[in-house]
Amino acid sequence: MRILHTSDWHLGRTLYAKKERTEEHKAFLSWLINTIQAQKIDLLLVAGDIFDTASPSSTSQKMYYDFLIKIKHTACKNVVVVGGNHDSPSFLNAPKAILAALNVSVIGNATENIEDEILVIKEQLENPIAIVCGVPFLRERDISRFAEGESYSDRSKRINENIKKHYEAIAALAFQKRIEIGSNLPIIATGHLSVAGGKRNEDDGVRETYIGNIEAVGSDIFPDTFDYVALGHYHVPSTIKEHIRYCGSPIPMGFGEAKQSKCVYIIDFNNGRTIETIEIPVFQKLASITGNKANILESLQKLKQDKSNVWVEIIYKGDELFPDFHTWVNEHIKDSNIEVLKLQNRQFMNEVLSLEDATLSLEELNTSEVFNKLLEKSNINEEQKTTLIESYREIVDSLNVGGAD
């Protein structure tokens, strides 16, 4: 059998709350349909974060459902979709009975019955060819209970241990299921979480998923029972182990990924296990330009000569003050296919900002950076600053963890 692993579509995503990505997503989904057909895929795995928000727009919903209808007319007769931390479990699960008629299995969240996450995949809906442990993003409330008086570190340890127990339990059930079927079927697992070894970018938009100091769990949480683990959450393709991988997002989430190749993985179990990387085309060119006046001018001239449509961020880091930076850039991109989405003048940021500049600078900062800047301006002592930052981080984390319902 042949499996295609994709994740983190983030349908509805925008760049700096300005630029819609709808055309890129449509182009990707069209490419994906053609790839599934050409590669004779038997099973499509989507490892979470189908949508960028818990309440996706009607346009995003239409793209999703249109894709699932189109895939029915390809060679692929099995689709498994699991929820990510950006997805609303109730929204994903709502049409699951209808989607089941298209042989699309949706697991929006973990339930009290872990067997709900185990799926037997069948060839042409008849002969079993694989077992999928469709583990979605594991919310804290789904896998453990808050203990009053528990310390921050103990809470993190409890969450970590319960994630591992969840995978151990589902692996044992899948192994037993394979014995009952009486065939050495491959056992595939999904996961939407931070695993040590996964790669990140500065502006990738990846939310921290748990309260506490869990930055990433170790790959040892996945038992050897699993023949492949399809991960989602990080947007950069990463190989944790040969059979444990992040495929990353299909389009760049920010300008930090402008030069990064995007991909899906095809896992073939017809003769042992082979894994092939299929590169995704660039549907919208992005460019990040950083440096002094001469560096920026040289880069802009190259982009103008290329004549392709390109979205750009420009960050001025020269030693000299450059108060007319915005005007200068606009003059040099006139009559070109360059569209500037972000301008940042590092030398000028601490000067008196115009209303337009202030708005731009807030868009460029994440929630932690805004809070840290407020602390700096308030001359808070270091001891109190550490306490405030920890409390603020816990509040933000709790909003992110609970906000996708």
C-alpha positions as CSV (number, residue, x, y, z in Angstrom):
1,M,0.0,0.0,0.0
2,R,1.0,3.6,-0.5
3,I,0.4,6.4,2.0
4,L,0.7,10.2,1.5
5,H,1.5,12.2,4.6
6,T,0.5,15.9,4.7
7,S,-0.4,18.3,7.5
8,D,-0.8,21.9,8.6
9,W,-2.7,23.3,5.7
10,H,-3.9,26.2,7.8
11,L,-6.8,27.0,5.4
12,G,-7.7,30.7,5.9
13,R,-4.2,31.8,6.8
14,T,-3.2,35.4,6.0
15,L,0.2,37.2,6.0
16,Y,0.3,40.0,8.6
17,A,-3.5,40.0,8.7
18,K,-3.3,41.6,5.3
19,K,-2.8,39.1,2.5
20,E,-5.2,36.3,1.8
21,R,-3.7,32.9,0.9
22,T,-6.8,31.4,-0.8
23,E,-5.3,31.1,-4.3
24,E,-2.2,29.4,-2.9
25,H,-4.3,26.9,-1.0
26,K,-6.5,26.2,-4.0
27,A,-3.4,25.6,-6.1
28,F,-1.9,23.3,-3.5
29,L,-5.1,21.2,-3.1
30,S,-5.4,20.9,-6.9
31,W,-1.7,19.8,-7.0
32,L,-2.4,17.3,-4.2
33,I,-5.3,15.7,-6.0
34,N,-3.2,15.3,-9.1
35,T,-0.3,13.9,-7.1
36,I,-2.5,11.4,-5.3
37,Q,-3.8,10.2,-8.6
38,A,-0.4,10.0,-10.3
39,Q,1.2,8.3,-7.4
40,K,-1.6,5.8,-6.9
41,I,-2.0,6.6,-3.3
42,D,-4.2,4.2,-1.2
43,L,-4.4,6.3,2.0
44,L,-4.1,10.0,2.7
45,L,-3.1,11.1,6.2
46,V,-3.8,14.7,7.2
47,A,-2.0,15.2,10.6
48,G,-3.9,18.2,12.0
49,D,-4.3,22.0,11.6
50,I,-6.5,21.7,8.6
51,F,-7.8,25.2,9.3
52,D,-6.0,28.2,10.7
53,T,-8.7,29.2,13.2
54,A,-11.4,27.4,15.2
55,S,-14.1,29.2,13.2
56,P,-13.0,29.0,9.5
57,S,-14.6,31.1,6.8
58,S,-17.1,29.7,4.3
59,T,-14.3,30.0,1.7
60,S,-12.0,27.8,3.8
61,Q,-14.8,25.3,4.5
62,K,-15.6,25.0,0.8
63,M,-12.0,24.3,-0.2
64,Y,-11.9,21.5,2.4
65,Y,-15.1,19.8,1.4
66,D,-14.6,20.3,-2.3
67,F,-11.2,18.5,-1.9
68,L,-12.7,15.6,0.0
69,I,-15.3,15.2,-2.7
70,K,-12.7,15.3,-5.5
71,I,-10.5,12.7,-3.8
72,K,-13.3,10.2,-4.1
73,H,-12.8,10.2,-7.8
74,T,-9.1,9.2,-7.5
75,A,-7.5,5.9,-6.8
76,C,-7.3,6.8,-3.1
77,K,-10.3,5.3,-1.3
78,N,-9.2,6.1,2.3
79,V,-8.7,9.4,4.0
80,V,-7.8,10.0,7.7
81,V,-8.1,13.5,9.1
82,V,-7.0,14.3,12.7
83,G,-7.5,17.6,14.6
84,G,-4.7,19.9,15.4
85,N,-4.4,22.6,18.1
86,H,-5.7,25.3,15.7
87,D,-8.8,23.2,14.8
88,S,-12.1,23.1,16.6
89,P,-12.8,19.4,17.5
90,S,-16.6,20.0,17.5
91,F,-16.4,21.7,14.1
92,L,-14.3,18.9,12.5
93,N,-16.4,16.2,14.1
94,A,-19.8,17.6,13.1
95,P,-20.0,16.2,9.6
96,K,-18.0,13.0,10.4
97,A,-21.0,10.7,9.8
98,I,-21.6,12.3,6.3
99,L,-17.9,12.2,5.5
100,A,-17.8,8.5,6.4
101,A,-19.9,7.9,3.3
102,L,-16.9,9.2,1.3
103,N,-14.7,6.9,3.4
104,V,-13.2,9.9,5.2
105,S,-12.5,9.2,8.8
106,V,-12.3,12.3,11.1
107,I,-10.9,12.2,14.6
108,G,-11.2,15.8,15.9
109,N,-10.2,15.0,19.5
110,A,-9.4,12.3,22.0
111,T,-12.4,10.7,23.8
112,E,-12.8,8.5,26.8
113,N,-12.7,5.4,24.5
114,I,-9.2,5.3,23.0
115,E,-10.4,2.6,20.6
116,D,-12.3,5.4,18.7
117,E,-8.8,6.4,17.4
118,I,-8.0,3.0,15.9
119,L,-8.9,2.5,12.2
120,V,-8.6,-0.6,10.0
121,I,-7.8,0.6,6.5
122,K,-9.2,-1.7,3.7
123,E,-8.2,-2.1,0.1
124,Q,-11.2,-1.2,-2.1
125,L,-13.1,-1.3,1.2
126,E,-12.6,-5.1,1.5
127,N,-9.2,-6.5,2.5
128,P,-7.4,-5.0,5.5
129,I,-4.1,-3.4,4.4
130,A,-3.1,-1.2,7.4
131,I,-4.1,-0.2,10.9
132,V,-4.0,3.6,11.7
133,C,-3.8,5.0,15.2
134,G,-5.4,8.3,14.5
135,V,-4.1,10.3,17.4
136,P,-5.2,14.0,17.2
137,F,-3.8,16.9,19.2
138,L,-4.1,15.8,22.8
139,R,-5.6,18.6,24.9
140,E,-4.7,18.6,28.6
141,R,-8.3,18.1,29.6
142,D,-8.5,15.0,27.4
143,I,-5.6,13.1,28.9
144,S,-5.3,14.3,32.5
145,R,-6.9,16.3,35.3
146,F,-5.6,19.4,37.0
147,A,-4.5,18.9,40.6
148,E,-5.0,21.7,43.0
149,G,-1.7,23.0,44.4
150,E,0.3,21.3,41.7
151,S,3.5,23.1,40.8
152,Y,4.2,24.4,37.3
153,S,6.9,21.7,36.7
154,D,4.8,18.9,38.2
155,R,2.0,19.8,35.9
156,S,4.3,19.7,32.9
157,K,5.6,16.3,34.0
158,R,2.1,14.9,34.4
159,I,1.1,16.1,30.9
160,N,4.2,14.6,29.4
161,E,3.7,11.2,31.1
162,N,0.1,11.0,30.0
163,I,0.9,11.7,26.4
164,K,3.3,8.8,26.5
165,K,0.7,6.5,28.2
166,H,-1.8,7.4,25.5
167,Y,0.6,6.3,22.8
168,E,1.6,3.1,24.7
169,A,-2.1,2.2,25.2
170,I,-3.1,2.7,21.6
171,A,-0.1,0.9,20.3
172,A,-1.0,-2.1,22.5
173,L,-4.6,-2.1,21.2
174,A,-3.4,-1.8,17.6
175,F,-1.0,-4.7,18.1
176,Q,-3.8,-6.9,19.5
177,K,-6.0,-5.8,16.6
178,R,-3.3,-7.0,14.1
179,I,-3.2,-10.4,15.8
180,E,-7.0,-10.7,15.6
181,I,-6.9,-9.9,11.9
182,G,-4.2,-12.5,11.4
183,S,-2.0,-10.5,9.0
184,N,1.2,-8.6,9.5
185,L,-0.3,-5.3,8.7
186,P,1.7,-2.0,9.0
187,I,0.7,0.0,12.0
188,I,0.7,3.8,11.4
189,A,0.3,6.5,14.0
190,T,-0.4,10.2,13.7
191,G,0.5,13.0,16.2
192,H,0.1,16.7,16.4
193,L,2.5,17.9,19.0
194,S,6.1,19.2,19.6
195,V,8.7,16.4,19.4
196,A,12.3,17.0,20.1
197,G,14.3,17.3,16.9
198,G,11.5,19.1,15.0
199,K,12.6,22.3,13.3
200,R,11.0,25.8,13.6
201,N,11.3,29.2,12.2
202,E,11.1,32.6,13.9
203,D,7.8,33.7,12.3
204,D,6.2,30.3,11.7
205,G,3.1,31.1,13.8
206,V,3.4,27.8,15.7
207,R,1.6,28.1,19.0
208,E,2.9,26.5,22.2
209,T,0.4,23.8,23.0
210,Y,0.7,23.1,26.7
211,I,0.9,25.1,29.9
212,G,4.2,24.6,31.8
213,N,7.7,24.1,30.6
214,I,7.1,21.4,28.0
215,E,8.9,22.6,25.0
216,A,9.0,19.2,23.2
217,V,8.4,15.6,24.1
218,G,11.0,12.9,23.3
219,S,10.5,10.5,20.4
220,D,10.6,7.7,22.9
221,I,6.9,8.3,23.5
222,F,6.2,6.4,20.3
223,P,6.5,2.6,20.8
224,D,8.4,0.4,18.3
225,T,5.0,-1.0,17.3
226,F,4.6,1.9,14.9
227,D,5.9,1.4,11.4
228,Y,5.5,5.0,10.6
229,V,4.5,8.1,12.7
230,A,3.0,11.0,10.6
231,L,3.5,14.2,12.6
232,G,2.0,17.6,12.3
233,H,2.4,20.9,14.2
234,Y,5.8,22.1,13.1
235,H,5.9,23.8,9.6
236,V,9.4,22.8,8.6
237,P,9.9,19.2,7.2
238,S,11.9,17.3,9.7
239,T,13.1,13.7,10.2
240,I,13.1,12.8,13.9
241,K,13.9,9.2,13.0
242,E,13.7,7.5,9.7
243,H,10.0,6.5,10.4
244,I,9.0,9.5,12.5
245,R,8.6,12.7,10.5
246,Y,7.1,16.1,10.2
247,C,6.1,16.9,6.6
248,G,5.6,20.6,7.4
249,S,3.1,23.0,6.0
250,P,2.4,23.1,2.2
251,I,2.9,26.8,1.9
252,P,5.2,29.2,3.8
253,M,3.6,30.4,7.0
254,G,5.9,33.5,7.1
255,F,8.8,35.1,5.4
256,G,11.2,33.0,7.4
257,E,10.2,30.1,5.2
258,A,10.6,32.1,1.9
259,K,13.6,29.9,0.8
260,Q,12.4,26.7,2.3
261,S,11.3,23.7,0.2
262,K,7.9,22.3,1.0
263,C,7.0,18.7,0.7
264,V,4.8,15.7,1.3
265,Y,6.0,12.2,2.1
266,I,4.9,9.0,0.3
267,I,5.4,5.8,2.4
268,D,5.3,2.6,0.4
269,F,4.8,-0.7,2.2
270,N,4.5,-2.9,-0.9
271,N,8.0,-4.3,-0.5
272,G,9.3,-3.5,3.0
273,R,9.1,0.2,3.8
274,T,10.4,3.0,1.6
275,I,9.8,6.7,2.1
276,E,9.9,9.2,-0.8
277,T,9.9,13.0,-0.5
278,I,7.8,14.8,-3.1
279,E,8.5,18.5,-3.4
280,I,5.5,20.9,-3.5
281,P,5.7,23.6,-6.2
282,V,6.0,27.3,-5.2
283,F,2.5,28.8,-5.8
284,Q,3.4,32.4,-4.6
285,K,7.0,33.6,-4.5
286,L,8.1,35.3,-1.2
287,A,11.3,37.2,-0.6
288,S,12.9,38.5,2.6
289,I,15.4,41.4,2.2
290,T,17.5,42.4,5.1
291,G,20.5,44.8,5.2
292,N,21.7,48.3,4.5
293,K,20.6,50.6,1.8
294,A,22.9,49.1,-0.8
295,N,21.9,45.5,0.0
296,I,18.2,46.3,-0.2
297,L,18.6,48.2,-3.5
298,E,20.6,45.3,-5.1
299,S,18.0,42.8,-4.0
300,L,15.1,44.9,-5.3
301,Q,16.8,45.3,-8.7
302,K,17.2,41.5,-9.0
303,L,13.6,41.0,-8.3
304,K,12.5,43.6,-10.8
305,Q,14.6,41.9,-13.5
306,D,13.0,38.6,-12.7
307,K,9.6,40.1,-13.4
308,S,7.7,37.5,-11.4
309,N,5.0,38.3,-9.0
310,V,6.6,38.4,-5.5
311,W,5.5,39.4,-2.0
312,V,8.3,41.0,0.0
313,E,9.4,42.0,3.5
314,I,12.2,44.5,3.8
315,I,14.1,45.1,7.0
316,Y,16.6,48.0,7.1
317,K,19.6,47.3,9.4
318,G,22.0,50.0,8.2
319,D,24.1,52.1,10.6
320,E,22.7,55.4,9.3
321,L,19.3,56.8,10.1
322,F,16.9,56.4,7.2
323,P,13.8,58.5,8.0
324,D,12.4,58.4,4.4
325,F,12.7,54.6,4.2
326,H,9.1,54.0,3.2
327,T,9.1,56.6,0.4
328,W,12.5,55.4,-0.9
329,V,11.2,51.8,-1.1
330,N,8.0,52.8,-2.9
331,E,10.0,54.7,-5.5
332,H,12.2,51.7,-6.3
333,I,9.3,49.2,-6.6
334,K,7.3,51.4,-8.9
335,D,6.1,49.7,-12.1
336,S,7.2,46.3,-10.9
337,N,5.5,43.1,-9.8
338,I,6.9,43.5,-6.3
339,E,4.3,43.9,-3.5
340,V,5.8,44.9,-0.1
341,L,3.9,43.4,2.9
342,K,6.3,44.4,5.6
343,L,8.7,47.3,6.1
344,Q,10.8,47.6,9.2
345,N,13.3,50.4,9.9
346,R,15.3,49.1,12.9
347,Q,17.2,52.4,13.3
348,F,14.0,54.4,13.3
349,M,11.8,52.2,15.5
350,N,12.8,53.9,18.7
351,E,12.1,57.4,17.3
352,V,8.7,59.1,17.5
353,L,6.5,56.8,15.4
354,S,3.7,57.9,13.1
355,L,0.4,56.2,13.5
356,E,1.1,54.1,10.4
357,D,4.5,53.0,11.8
358,A,3.0,52.2,15.2
359,T,0.4,49.9,13.6
360,L,3.1,48.2,11.5
361,S,5.4,47.6,14.5
362,L,2.6,46.0,16.5
363,E,1.8,43.6,13.6
364,E,5.5,42.6,13.6
365,L,5.5,41.7,17.3
366,N,4.1,38.6,18.9
367,T,2.3,38.7,22.3
368,S,5.4,37.9,24.3
369,E,7.4,40.7,22.6
370,V,4.7,43.3,23.3
371,F,4.6,42.2,27.0
372,N,8.4,42.3,27.3
373,K,8.5,45.8,25.8
374,L,5.9,47.0,28.3
375,L,8.0,45.6,31.2
376,E,11.1,47.3,29.9
377,K,9.3,50.7,29.7
378,S,8.0,50.2,33.3
379,N,11.4,49.6,34.8
380,I,10.3,46.5,36.6
381,N,13.1,44.8,38.6
382,E,14.5,41.5,37.4
383,E,12.9,39.3,40.1
384,Q,9.4,40.7,39.6
385,K,9.9,40.6,35.8
386,T,10.6,36.9,35.9
387,T,7.4,36.2,38.0
388,L,5.3,38.4,35.7
389,I,6.6,36.8,32.5
390,E,5.9,33.3,33.9
391,S,2.3,34.3,34.9
392,Y,1.7,36.0,31.6
393,R,2.9,33.0,29.6
394,E,0.6,30.7,31.6
395,I,-2.4,33.0,30.8
396,V,-1.5,33.1,27.0
397,D,-0.9,29.3,26.9
398,S,-4.2,28.6,28.6
399,L,-6.0,30.8,26.1
400,N,-4.3,29.1,23.1
401,V,-5.0,25.6,24.5
402,G,-8.6,26.3,25.2
403,G,-9.3,28.7,22.4
404,A,-9.6,26.1,19.6
405,D,-13.0,24.8,20.8
